[in-house]
Amino acid sequence: MHCRLMSSLITALIVFSSVSAAPPETSVDLLLDSDLTILGDAFAYPAGRARITAARLTVPPGATVPLHLHPVPLFVYILQGEISVDYGSRGTITYRKGDTFVEAFEWPHHARNAGKGNVKLLAVYVGAEGVPNSIALE
């Protein structure tokens, strides 16, 4: 009797859940759609065999990312924190959690985390074999 009751309850749960549970909807949140860098400049893909590199970068509080430039297009998504990037004569921009952008292409810049917590960002470089993703200038 106990087994029959248990079997009936399980069957009822399966039927109920299959009737009432709709499949989850797929959604798309467009993060970025741009043909310009954050500074408003056009960018181009490097010649050669394509190479995509994705990295999660962490910049601790008080740290500075030295002066550098990117010879390849770079998509950035700020996952956590706030960071200021100094583009020299083109100004400084502060990025916060949730911001996305195509980083300056072939333009020297450096960054600083002036906050109290880590900055985490996703960097996706759209490069080519043999072409560095970043070039240090200091």
VORO-75519 format. One record per residue: residue in one letter; x, y, z of N, C-alpha, C, O in turn. Coordinates in Angstrom, 2 decimals, m for minus. Layout:
<pts>
   residuo       n_x       n_y       n_z      ca_x      ca_y      ca_z       c_x       c_y       c_z       o_x       o_y       o_z
         A         X         Y         Z         X         Y         Z         X         Y         Z         X         Y         Z
...
</pts>
This chain:
<pts>
   residuo       n_x       n_y       n_z      ca_x      ca_y      ca_z       c_x       c_y       c_z       o_x       o_y       o_z
         M      0.82     m1.19      0.00      0.00      0.00      0.00      0.86      1.24      0.00      0.60      2.19     m0.75
         H      1.88      1.25      0.84      2.77      2.41      0.92      3.46      2.64     m0.42      3.60      3.79     m0.85
         C      3.90      1.59     m1.09      4.57      1.71     m2.39      3.60      2.24     m3.44      3.97      3.06     m4.28
         R      2.36      1.76     m3.40      1.37      2.22     m4.37      1.08      3.71     m4.18      0.94      4.44     m5.16
         L      0.97      4.17     m2.94      0.73      5.58     m2.65      1.92      6.43     m3.11      1.75      7.48     m3.72
         M      3.09      5.95     m2.81      4.29      6.67     m3.22      4.38      6.75     m4.74      4.72      7.79     m5.29
         S      4.08      5.67     m5.41      4.10      5.64     m6.87      3.08      6.62     m7.44      3.37      7.31     m8.42
         S      1.90      6.69     m6.84      0.86      7.63     m7.30      1.29      9.06     m7.10      1.06      9.91     m7.97
         L      1.92      9.36     m5.97      2.41     10.72     m5.71      3.49     11.12     m6.72      3.48     12.24     m7.23
         I      4.40     10.23     m6.99      5.47     10.51     m7.96      4.88     10.75     m9.34      5.28     11.68    m10.03
         T      3.93      9.91     m9.75      3.28     10.09    m11.05      2.56     11.43    m11.11      2.65     12.13    m12.12
         A      1.86     11.81    m10.04      1.15     13.09    m10.01      2.14     14.25    m10.12      1.88     15.21    m10.84
         L      3.26     14.16     m9.42      4.27     15.22     m9.48      4.85     15.34    m10.89      5.05     16.45    m11.39
         I      5.13     14.24    m11.53      5.68     14.26    m12.89      4.68     14.88    m13.85      5.05     15.74    m14.66
         V      3.41     14.46    m13.77      2.38     15.01    m14.66      2.19     16.49    m14.40      2.13     17.29    m15.34
         F      2.10     16.88    m13.12      1.89     18.28    m12.76      3.05     19.15    m13.25      2.84     20.22    m13.83
         S      4.29     18.68    m13.01      5.44     19.49    m13.40      5.57     19.60    m14.91      6.03     20.62    m15.41
         S      5.19     18.57    m15.64      5.29     18.65    m17.10      4.23     19.55    m17.69      4.43     20.12    m18.76
         V      3.09     19.70    m17.01      2.02     20.56    m17.50      2.27     22.01    m17.12      2.05     22.91    m17.93
         S      2.73     22.25    m15.89      2.82     23.62    m15.40      4.17     24.29    m15.66      4.25     25.51    m15.64
         A      5.20     23.53    m15.89      6.53     24.13    m16.06      6.80     24.39    m17.53      7.04     23.46    m18.30
         A      6.76     25.66    m17.92      7.10     26.03    m19.29      8.61     26.05    m19.43      9.31     26.38    m18.47
         P      9.12     25.72    m20.59     10.57     25.78    m20.77     11.05     27.22    m20.64     10.34     28.15    m21.01
         P     12.26     27.39    m20.12     12.78     28.76    m19.98     12.96     29.41    m21.35     13.30     28.75    m22.33
         E     12.74     30.70    m21.39     12.91     31.48    m22.62     14.39     31.82    m22.80     15.08     32.13    m21.83
         T     14.86     31.77    m24.02     16.21     32.23    m24.33     16.14     33.74    m24.51     15.23     34.25    m25.15
         S     17.10     34.43    m23.94     17.11     35.88    m24.10     18.50     36.33    m24.54     19.50     35.64    m24.31
         V     18.54     37.47    m25.16     19.79     38.06    m25.62     19.86     39.48    m25.10     18.96     40.29    m25.35
         D     20.92     39.80    m24.37     21.17     41.17    m23.93     22.36     41.68    m24.73     23.50     41.29    m24.49
         L     22.08     42.55    m25.69     23.14     43.10    m26.52     24.05     43.96    m25.66     23.59     44.93    m25.06
         L     25.32     43.63    m25.59     26.28     44.38    m24.78     26.96     45.48    m25.56     27.28     46.53    m25.00
         L     27.19     45.25    m26.84     27.90     46.23    m27.65     27.68     45.93    m29.12     27.67     44.77    m29.53
         D     27.50     46.97    m29.90     27.41     46.86    m31.36     28.03     48.13    m31.91     27.36     49.15    m31.99
         S     29.30     48.08    m32.28     30.02     49.29    m32.64     31.07     49.03    m33.71     31.65     47.94    m33.79
         D     31.30     50.03    m34.53     32.40     49.98    m35.49     33.44     51.06    m35.16     34.31     51.37    m35.97
         L     33.33     51.62    m33.93     34.26     52.65    m33.48     34.81     52.29    m32.10     34.15     51.59    m31.33
         T     36.00     52.79    m31.79     36.56     52.61    m30.46     35.89     53.58    m29.49     35.07     54.40    m29.90
         I     36.24     53.47    m28.23     35.71     54.36    m27.20     36.06     55.82    m27.49     35.37     56.73    m27.04
         L     37.12     56.06    m28.24     37.53     57.42    m28.59     36.92     57.88    m29.91     37.22     58.98    m30.38
         G     36.06     57.06    m30.51     35.38     57.45    m31.74     36.17     57.17    m33.01     35.82     57.66    m34.08
         D     37.22     56.39    m32.89     38.06     56.07    m34.06     37.65     54.73    m34.67     37.20     53.82    m33.98
         A     37.81     54.63    m35.99     37.58     53.36    m36.68     38.73     52.41    m36.33     39.82     52.85    m35.96
         F     38.48     51.13    m36.45     39.53     50.15    m36.21     39.47     49.09    m37.30     38.46     48.95    m37.99
         A     40.57     48.37    m37.45     40.64     47.34    m38.49     41.25     46.08    m37.89     42.04     46.14    m36.95
         Y     40.87     44.95    m38.44     41.44     43.69    m37.99     42.82     43.53    m38.60     43.04     43.91    m39.75
         P     43.76     42.96    m37.85     45.10     42.77    m38.40     45.12     41.69    m39.48     44.30     40.76    m39.47
         A     46.05     41.84    m40.39     46.21     40.83    m41.45     46.83     39.58    m40.85     47.53     39.64    m39.84
         G     46.56     38.45    m41.46     47.14     37.19    m41.00     46.08     36.23    m40.51     44.88     36.49    m40.60
         R     46.56     35.11    m39.97     45.65     34.09    m39.46     45.00     34.59    m38.16     45.70     34.94    m37.22
         A     43.68     34.61    m38.12     42.93     35.15    m36.99     43.24     34.40    m35.69     43.46     33.19    m35.68
         R     43.24     35.17    m34.59     43.45     34.58    m33.27     42.63     35.40    m32.27     42.86     36.60    m32.11
         I     41.69     34.75    m31.58     40.90     35.38    m30.54     41.49     34.98    m29.20     41.75     33.80    m28.96
         T     41.70     35.95    m28.33     42.20     35.68    m26.99     41.25     36.34    m26.00     40.97     37.54    m26.11
         A     40.75     35.58    m25.05     39.88     36.12    m24.01     40.57     35.94    m22.66     41.11     34.87    m22.37
         A     40.54     36.99    m21.85     41.19     36.94    m20.54     40.36     37.71    m19.53     39.76     38.73    m19.86
         R     40.34     37.22    m18.30     39.74     37.98    m17.21     40.89     38.63    m16.46     41.75     37.93    m15.93
         L     40.91     39.95    m16.42     41.98     40.69    m15.77     41.50     41.21    m14.42     40.35     41.63    m14.29
         T     42.37     41.18    m13.44     42.08     41.73    m12.12     43.09     42.81    m11.82     44.30     42.58    m11.89
         V     42.60     44.02    m11.48     43.46     45.15    m11.12     43.17     45.46     m9.65     42.07     45.91     m9.32
         P     44.14     45.23     m8.76     43.90     45.45     m7.33     43.78     46.94     m6.98     44.19     47.79     m7.77
         P     43.21     47.26     m5.83     43.08     48.65     m5.41     44.44     49.35     m5.39     45.43     48.80     m4.91
         G     44.47     50.56     m5.92     45.70     51.36     m5.94     46.65     51.03     m7.07     47.64     51.73     m7.26
         A     46.38     49.98     m7.82     47.30     49.56     m8.89     47.11     50.41    m10.14     46.02     50.91    m10.43
         T     48.20     50.55    m10.87     48.20     51.26    m12.15     48.63     50.29    m13.24     49.61     49.56    m13.08
         V     47.90     50.29    m14.33     48.30     49.52    m15.52     49.21     50.46    m16.32     48.76     51.53    m16.73
         P     50.47     50.08    m16.55     51.42     50.97    m17.22     50.98     51.38    m18.63     50.10     50.76    m19.23
         L     51.60     52.43    m19.12     51.32     52.96    m20.45     51.53     51.87    m21.51     52.56     51.19    m21.52
         H     50.54     51.70    m22.37     50.60     50.67    m23.41     49.64     51.04    m24.53     48.91     52.03    m24.43
         L     49.65     50.26    m25.60     48.67     50.41    m26.67     48.32     49.04    m27.20     49.02     48.06    m26.95
         H     47.23     48.99    m27.96     46.76     47.73    m28.54     46.79     47.81    m30.06     46.11     48.65    m30.65
         P     47.58     46.95    m30.71     47.62     46.93    m32.17     46.51     46.06    m32.77     46.43     45.89    m33.99
         V     45.65     45.51    m31.90     44.52     44.68    m32.35     43.26     45.20    m31.67     43.34     45.77    m30.58
         P     42.09     45.01    m32.28     40.84     45.41    m31.62     40.66     44.66    m30.30     41.00     43.48    m30.18
         L     40.12     45.36    m29.32     39.94     44.80    m27.99     38.56     45.18    m27.45     38.25     46.36    m27.31
         F     37.73     44.16    m27.16     36.43     44.36    m26.52     36.63     44.21    m25.02     37.27     43.26    m24.57
         V     36.08     45.16    m24.25     36.22     45.13    m22.79     34.84     45.16    m22.15     33.96     45.91    m22.57
         Y     34.66     44.33    m21.12     33.44     44.29    m20.33     33.84     44.36    m18.86     34.52     43.46    m18.36
         I     33.43     45.43    m18.17     33.78     45.60    m16.76     32.85     44.72    m15.92     31.65     44.94    m15.87
         L     33.42     43.73    m15.27     32.65     42.78    m14.48     32.44     43.24    m13.04     31.44     42.91    m12.41
         Q     33.41     44.00    m12.53     33.37     44.42    m11.12     34.23     45.65    m10.94     35.30     45.76    m11.54
         G     33.78     46.58    m10.12     34.58     47.73     m9.73     34.50     48.90    m10.69     33.59     49.01    m11.52
         E     35.50     49.77    m10.55     35.55     51.02    m11.31     37.01     51.33    m11.61     37.86     51.26    m10.73
         I     37.31     51.68    m12.86     38.68     51.96    m13.27     38.70     53.17    m14.19     37.81     53.35    m15.02
         S     39.72     54.00    m14.03     39.88     55.19    m14.87     41.01     54.96    m15.86     42.10     54.53    m15.48
         V     40.74     55.25    m17.12     41.74     55.09    m18.17     42.10     56.47    m18.70     41.23     57.24    m19.11
         D     43.40     56.78    m18.68     43.91     58.08    m19.13     44.41     57.92    m20.56     45.35     57.18    m20.83
         Y     43.77     58.64    m21.47     44.13     58.60    m22.89     44.95     59.82    m23.30     44.95     60.21    m24.47
         G     45.64     60.43    m22.35     46.49     61.57    m22.64     45.69     62.76    m23.15     44.74     63.19    m22.50
         S     46.05     63.28    m24.30     45.41     64.47    m24.86     43.93     64.26    m25.21     43.22     65.22    m25.50
         R     43.47     63.01    m25.18     42.07     62.70    m25.51     41.20     62.51    m24.27     40.03     62.15    m24.37
         G     41.79     62.76    m23.10     41.01     62.75    m21.86     41.08     61.46    m21.08     41.74     60.50    m21.47
         T     40.38     61.46    m19.96     40.28     60.30    m19.07     38.83     59.87    m19.00     37.93     60.70    m18.91
         I     38.61     58.57    m19.04     37.26     58.02    m18.94     37.24     57.02    m17.80     38.13     56.19    m17.67
         T     36.21     57.11    m16.95     36.02     56.17    m15.86     34.97     55.15    m16.27     33.87     55.51    m16.69
         Y     35.32     53.88    m16.14     34.43     52.78    m16.49     33.97     52.10    m15.21     34.74     51.95    m14.26
         R     32.70     51.68    m15.20     32.11     51.03    m14.04     31.53     49.68    m14.42     31.34     49.37    m15.60
         K     31.24     48.88    m13.40     30.64     47.56    m13.59     29.49     47.65    m14.59     28.59     48.48    m14.47
         G     29.54     46.74    m15.60     28.50     46.68    m16.62     28.85     47.43    m17.89     28.21     47.22    m18.92
         D     29.86     48.31    m17.85     30.26     49.05    m19.05     30.95     48.12    m20.04     31.68     47.22    m19.65
         T     30.69     48.35    m21.33     31.37     47.62    m22.41     31.87     48.64    m23.42     31.25     49.69    m23.61
         F     32.97     48.33    m24.07     33.51     49.25    m25.08     34.58     48.55    m25.90     35.13     47.53    m25.50
         V     34.87     49.13    m27.06     36.04     48.73    m27.86     37.14     49.69    m27.45     37.02     50.90    m27.63
         E     38.22     49.15    m26.91     39.31     49.97    m26.40     39.99     50.74    m27.52     39.92     50.36    m28.69
         A     40.65     51.82    m27.14     41.39     52.63    m28.10     42.36     51.74    m28.89     43.05     50.89    m28.33
         F     42.40     51.96    m30.18     43.21     51.16    m31.11     44.42     51.99    m31.51     44.29     53.10    m32.02
         E     45.62     51.43    m31.26     46.87     52.12    m31.61     46.98     53.48    m30.91     47.58     54.41    m31.45
         W     46.42     53.61    m29.70     46.48     54.87    m28.95     47.01     54.59    m27.55     46.44     53.78    m26.82
         P     48.11     55.27    m27.14     48.69     55.04    m25.81     47.72     55.43    m24.69     47.05     56.46    m24.76
         H     47.67     54.59    m23.66     46.81     54.87    m22.51     47.30     54.06    m21.31     48.02     53.07    m21.47
         H     46.91     54.49    m20.13     47.18     53.71    m18.92     45.96     53.82    m18.01     45.14     54.73    m18.17
         A     45.85     52.91    m17.06     44.67     52.85    m16.21     45.06     52.83    m14.75     46.18     52.47    m14.39
         R     44.09     53.23    m13.90     44.32     53.21    m12.46     43.04     52.80    m11.74     41.94     53.27    m12.05
         N     43.21     51.92    m10.77     42.11     51.54     m9.89     42.27     52.35     m8.61     43.08     52.02     m7.75
         A     41.49     53.43     m8.49     41.56     54.29     m7.31     40.56     53.85     m6.24     40.44     54.50     m5.20
         G     39.83     52.77     m6.49     38.81     52.30     m5.55     39.38     51.45     m4.44     40.60     51.29     m4.31
         K     38.46     50.90     m3.63     38.85     50.10     m2.47     38.80     48.60     m2.75     39.29     47.81     m1.95
         G     38.21     48.21     m3.88     38.11     46.78     m4.21     38.76     46.48     m5.54     39.15     47.38     m6.28
         N     38.89     45.20     m5.83     39.45     44.77     m7.12     38.55     45.21     m8.27     37.33     45.28     m8.15
         V     39.19     45.50     m9.40     38.48     45.69    m10.66     38.69     44.40    m11.44     39.82     43.93    m11.58
         K     37.59     43.83    m11.94     37.70     42.64    m12.79     37.06     42.99    m14.12     35.98     43.57    m14.18
         L     37.75     42.61    m15.19     37.22     42.88    m16.51     37.51     41.73    m17.45     38.50     41.01    m17.31
         L     36.61     41.57    m18.40     36.80     40.58    m19.46     37.38     41.32    m20.65     36.81     42.31    m21.11
         A     38.51     40.84    m21.14     39.17     41.43    m22.31     39.16     40.39    m23.42     39.67     39.28    m23.24
         V     38.59     40.74    m24.58     38.57     39.84    m25.73     39.32     40.53    m26.87     38.85     41.50    m27.46
         Y     40.51     40.00    m27.15     41.37     40.55    m28.19     41.05     39.85    m29.51     41.00     38.62    m29.57
         V     40.84     40.64    m30.57     40.55     40.09    m31.90     41.80     40.32    m32.73     41.91     41.29    m33.48
         G     42.75     39.40    m32.58     44.07     39.59    m33.15     44.41     38.64    m34.27     43.54     38.11    m34.96
         A     45.71     38.44    m34.42     46.23     37.56    m35.46     47.50     36.89    m34.95     48.20     37.43    m34.09
         E     47.79     35.71    m35.48     49.01     35.00    m35.12     50.21     35.92    m35.31     50.36     36.57    m36.35
         G     51.08     35.98    m34.29     52.30     36.76    m34.39     52.15     38.24    m34.10     53.15     38.96    m34.09
         V     50.93     38.72    m33.85     50.70     40.13    m33.53     50.39     40.20    m32.03     49.45     39.54    m31.57
         P     51.15     40.99    m31.26     50.88     41.06    m29.83     49.54     41.74    m29.54     49.10     42.60    m30.30
         N     48.90     41.34    m28.45     47.64     41.97    m28.07     47.84     43.36    m27.47     47.00     44.25    m27.61
         S     48.97     43.53    m26.80     49.32     44.82    m26.18     50.81     45.05    m26.35     51.59     44.10    m26.44
         I     51.18     46.31    m26.41     52.59     46.69    m26.47     52.87     47.66    m25.33     52.28     48.73    m25.27
         A     53.78     47.29    m24.42     54.15     48.15    m23.30     54.96     49.32    m23.83     55.81     49.15    m24.70
         L     54.70     50.52    m23.30     55.39     51.72    m23.75     56.23     52.34    m22.62     56.86     53.38    m22.82
         E     56.25     51.71    m21.46     57.06     52.21    m20.34     58.11     51.21    m19.98     58.90     51.44    m19.07
</pts>
